[in-house]
Amino acid sequence: MRTVLIKNAQIVNEGTITIGDVLIEKDRIAEIAPSISVKNADTKVIDADGFYLIPGMIDDQVHFREPGLTHKATIKTESRAAVAGGITSFIEMPNTVPQATTIDLLEEKFAIAAKDAHANYSFMFGGTNDNLSEILKVDKTKVAGLKLFLGSSTGNMLVDNPAVLEAIFSKTDLLISTHCEDETTIKKNLDAAIAVYGDAIPIEKHPEIRSEDACYISSSQAIALAKKTGARLHVFHLSTAKETKLFDKKKDLKDKRITAEVCVHHLWFTDEDYPLKGTKIKWNPAVKTKKDREGLWKALNEGRIDVIATDHAPHTLEEKDNVYTKAPSGGPLVQHALEALFEMHRRGYITLEKLVEKVSHNPAILFEIKERGFIRKGYKADLVLINPNAPWTVTKENIAYKCGWSPFEGTTFRARVTHTFVNGHLAYENGSIAQTSHAERLTFNR
């Protein structure tokens, strides 16, 4: 399929919603107009009357588990789930097995994605206490950025040496993304809980162990260091209202040196959901209070938070179904993120224009991704059609994740992704994921 005409869509793009047509030729958007005529008999015409057309979501934080943890997920399985959910590009994290903390190991992941990814892809390079020389070899024009774990992580990826941190912040010209939770605070809280409960700590204690203080201490330290060194800092998955006050409300994202992300689960769930969902909603940072959720939405709308992502991090049900100290944190989200966000739009939390800004435009601007994230003539045709009035319920039978479960099971969404285009090709259409991939490695205007 090389030519597609989408007609009568409600085009959500760059702060407006307009009804019009979009012509796709080969891998690019060829024309955008109130009305476009069919130019040849081979054109596939999609009548999108009543549907929204948005730029594909760019998910700046996923864990697709390959290499080394492929019993949970693979780049192929999770990118297929992603396109089913309207995510056309992803940036994957370095804490795989082995960890992507050398150039050679990072390129091995790119090679897997080149063969298997169904959505456009890039990867974060992983920082440690002892790989600064390798960090300085990374070409910022070819890699999304640098990921630092400033809270507990697997293996040796916890960067907790202050001198090393300052050296990294001072010397790299990569965009630095951070997981911010203070390890000392968490350890103290965890030890106190174990003293009372042993391994069987109630899941409701999770946001007390990985507390507001743990998040705020770490985020504020990272921001202070970025201001001191001039580093370009992006703080991942804010989970507390208190943290949002650390970020400013500049309207032009290009003027910001310090930016923030929030994830879908922190915008949807609260600590009131732990009794029902249990360890299925055990994430790091923890899902916290209703007050925190409302504070995150407020910060998102006023511009303190710049990006919405998923932090998609699947585990098997067998792994999740463990006592607190043994149940891993993380859950699958890429297939249902956009539909959950559309549901929150219906509930009045965010306008569609703002939603598209946070999931598509801003990730493209922030990471300086070339020719994606907008519906513009000449840009790559990464597009998503959404029917806002097609209620459906998440069940095990319609889940695409390799792990086979979702924290949204039993939830009915009123909107549904119907078509996902990746580089002009239909990667997903009405419940069917294409067998052939047309994904590309992301490139950057740096």
N, C-alpha and C positions, 0 to 999 in steps of 0.2 A: 504494500500500500504506500503510494507516494504522494497522493493528493487527497486532502480531506477538507470539506467545507462544513463548518459548524454554524448553523443558522439560528437566529432569534434567541441567542443566549443572553442572560443577564451577566454582563462581563464585569467582574469585580477586580479593579486594578487601579493602583496609584490614587487611592482616596475617593474613587467614584464608582457608581454602578450605572452602566449604560446598556441598553438593549442593542445588540448588533450581531454581526457575522465575523467569523475569523477563518481565513483560508490558510491551510497548511500545505506547503510544497516541500517534498523531501523531508529534511529534518528541521525546517525553520518556519516561522510565522511569516507568510508572504504578504498578507493584507489584513487590515482591520477596518471595517466600515459598517455603516448602518444597514447596508444591504449589498451583498456580493452575488453576482450571477454565476451559475455553473458554467465553467469554461470548456469542459470536455466530458464525454460520456463515462470515462473511467474514474471520475471524482466520486469519492464516497461522501454522501451528504448525511449529516446528522441533524435532525430537527431538535433543537435544544430549548424549545419554547417552555418557559417556566423553570428552566434549570439555571443554576449558577455556573459560570465558567471562571475558574481562578488559575493563577500560575501554580504549578505543582509545588507542594510543600518541600522545603529544604530542611531536613532534620539534622541539626548540627551536633547531635550526640546520640549514638547508638552503640550497642555491644552485640555484634553478630557472632561472636564466640569462635570464629575460625582464624587461625588454626588452634588445635589442641583441645577444644571443648565442644567438639562437633556432635556429641550426644545431646547437647542442649539446642544447638542451632548451627546453621551454616550461612555463609554469605548468600548462597543461592536461595535457601528456604526463606530467610527473613527479608531479603530484598523482594522476593515474590509477594510476601505478605505486605510489604511496604507499598508496592504499586497498587495492590488491592485497596489500600487505604488512602491513595492519593498522594503518597510521598514519592517524588520523582528523583530526588537526590539525597544522599546521606553522607555523613562524616562519622567514621567508625573509630572507636577508642583503642588504645594500645595494650590494654591489660588482657591479652590473650596468652596462649601457651605455645611457643615462647612469646614473651612480651616484645612489642615492637620498639625496642630501645637501641637498635643499631640500624644503619641505612640498609644493610642487606636484608634484615628481617622485615623491615617496612616494605621493601620492594617485593618480597615474597607475598605479602598480603595484596599488594597491587596486582600481582600476577594472577592470584586466585580470583580477584574481582573482575579482571579483564576477561576471564573465561566464564564466570558464573553469575555476575551481578545482573539483576534485572532493572535496577535503578542506577542513576549516575552516582559516582562514588569518589570519595577521597578518604584519607586516614590521618589521624593525629599521630605524631611522633611522641614517644613516651620519655619523660624525664625521670632521672633517678638521682640519688646522692653522688653518683660517681660516673656519669656519662656526659659531662659538659662538653668534652672535646668532640663527641659524636653529635651532640645537639648543634654545635657550631658548623657542622658539615651539611646540615639540612638546607636544601634549596627552597626558599619560601615561595617561589613561583610554581612549585610542583607539589607542595604538601599543604594541607589545610592549616596546620599549626602545631603547637606543642601542648601536650596535656601533662599537667602536674597534679598529683594527688597530695593534697595538704591535709588529708584525713586518712584513716586507715585504709589500706588497700592490700591486694594480694602480692605475694612475692616481695620484691625489694622496691616497689614503686611508691612507697611513702617517702616523700621528700621532706625530711624534718631537720635538716642541718641548716641553720640560719645563714651561715657563710656561703654555702652552696646555693641556697635560694637567691641570695642577693647577687651572686655571680651570674646565675642564669638570667635573672631579671635585667641585669646591667648589660650583658653581652649579646644576648640573642636579639635578632630583629624579627623573629617569628611572633605571630599572635599567640599569647599564652592563655590557655583555658585551664581553669582550676576547679577541683573538687575541694570545697572548704568546710572542714569539720575539725575541730581541735582534738587531737588524739589524746592528750593528757586528760582533758575533761571527760571524754567518752570512757576512757579506761577507769577513771575514778568512779563514775556513775555505774559502769558495768560491774565492777568489783563489789560495790555496795549492794547491787541487786542480786548478784550471785550469793552473797552472804546471807540473804534472806530467803531466796527461792531455789538456789542451786541452778541447774541447767534449765529447769522448767519455769523460766521467767514469763509472766503473762505478757502477751504481745502488746497489751495496752501500755506497758512500761517503755516501749521502744522510743517514743518521742521524749521521754524523760531521760533515757540513757543517751541517745543522740539528740541532745537538748538544744533549745534556743541559744543558750550560752555557748555551746560548742560551735554552733554555726557562726554566731556573731563574732566570737573571738577570732576565728580563722579568717572569715571574710574581711574583717576590718584590718587584720594584719597584712593580708594580701594587697588590699587597696592602698594601705600606707606605703608598702614597698613599691608598688607600681608608681605612686606619686613621687616617691623619692628617686627612683631610677629612670622614670619616663617610659617604662615598659608599656606595651599595649596589652591590657588585661581584659579577659572575658570570664566572668564568674558564672560557673554552671549551677543549675538547679537550686535557685533560692527556695527556701522552704519556710521562712519566717517573715512576719511583717516588720520586725525590728531591723532585719538586714536591709530592707528596701530603702531605708532612710540614708544608707551609705552612698546611694547612687543619685546622680543629678538628672534633671528633666530637660536637657538640651534637645531641641526639636530636630536638629540636623545630626543624624547618626555619624556622619563623617567627621564631625567636630569632637566626638567622644573618644577619649583614650581608654576609658574604663566602662565596660558594658556588662549587662547581666542577662541571664536566661532563666526562665521558669519552665517546669515540665508539666505535662497534662495531668499527671496523678496528683500533684500538689494543688492544682486548680479544681480538681473534681472531688477527691476524697478528703475526709477529715478524721480525727481520732475517734469520732463516733462510729466509724465504719469498722474498726478493729474487731469488735465482738462477732460480727457476721463474716468478715472477709479473712480474719486471722493473718497468717504469715503470707498469704497471697498479696497483701498490700504492705509487706515489709520491704521498705526501700531505704537506701542511704543517700541523702538525708531522709529522716523519717517524715511521713505524713503527720502533720501537727493539728492545731486547733482550727475551729471555724473562724476565729478571729484572724489567725494567720492566713487562711485561705482568702478571706475578704481583703486583707491587706495586700496580698499578692495581686489580686484582681485590680485593686485600686492603683497600685504601682505600675501595673501593666498598662492600664488605660492612660495614666498621666505621663508615661514615658520614662519612668525610672527603670523599668524592665523592658528590654529591647526585643527579645526573641522567645518564642514558644517552641519547645522540643519535646522529645519523648523519653530520653534515657532508656530506650528499649533494652532490656537486659534479662533474657529468658533463662529460666531454670526448669528442670523437670518437676512434675508434681511430687515425685518421690523425694526429691531434694527439699522442696518447700515444706513438705509434710513432716516436719521434724520439730523437736523442742526448740525454744527460742535461740539458744546459743549455737545450735547446729543448722538451723534453717537459713539459707543464704538470702541476701537482700537483692531485690530486683524483680522485674516482671516484664512480660511482653506487652507492647503498646502500639507498634507502628500501624497495625491494620485498622485500629479504631480511633486513633487520635483526632483526625479531622472531624469525624462524625460526632465524637464527644464534644469537640469545640463548637460545632454547629448547634448542638443541643444547648450548650451554655449561652450561645448567641440567642437562641429562642427564649431562654430564661432571662434575658436582658443584661447579661454580664458584659457583652462586648458587641460592637457593631461588626458587620462583615468586612467593611473597609479596614478597620483596625485589625481584625483577625488576619486578613491576608497580608497586611503590613508585617505582622509579627512572625508568621510562618513562612512567608515567601520573600517579600521585598527585603526585610532587614537582614536575614541570614546572607542573602546575596551581597548586600552592601558591606556588612560587617566582615565577611571573609573575602571580599573583593572577587567574588565568583564571576567569571566571564560569561556574559550573554545568557543569563538565566535569572529566574526569580520575578520576572515581569512579563506582561503581555505587551510586547513591543514588536513592531515590524523588524525583521532581520534577526530577532532573538531565536534561540533554540525553542522548538515547540514542545515544551514540557508543560502540559495543560491537564486540568482536571474538571470534569463535569460532575455536578452534584445535584441530585433531585432532592429539594427541600421537603417534599411531602411523600415520602416512601417509607413508612414505618417498618422496622425490622428488628428482630431480637437476636442478640449474640448467643449462639449455642455452640456446643462442641462440634456440631456437624458443619458449621460455616467458618470455623477458625482455620487460618492458613499457617499458623506458626508450627514449627517442628515440635515444640513442647506440648502442643495440643490443648492449651488452656488459656484463659484470659481473665483478668480481674473484672472485666465487664460482662462476664457470662450472666445471662438473665436480664441484662439491661436492654431496653427498647429505645433505639434511636429513631428520630423522626426523619432525619436526612440520611441519604445514602450516596456514596460515590458510585457513579455508573460507568464512567470512562476515565482512564488515565493514559495520557500520551507521554512517551519518553522519546525525545528526539524525533518527533513526528510520527512515531509508530504507536499503535494501540498496544499497550502493555497489559491493559485490563479492560474488559468490557462486560458489564452486566453479569458479574459473578464468575467470569472465566478469565484466568490469568494466561497470557500468551506463553507458548512454549519457547519461542525464540526471543532472545534478548537483543536490544539495541542500545544498551547503556554505554556511557562513555566516562572516562576519567575526567573529573572536574579540572578546569584550568582557571588561573587566577590573574587578575589585572594588577600585578604588583611590580 
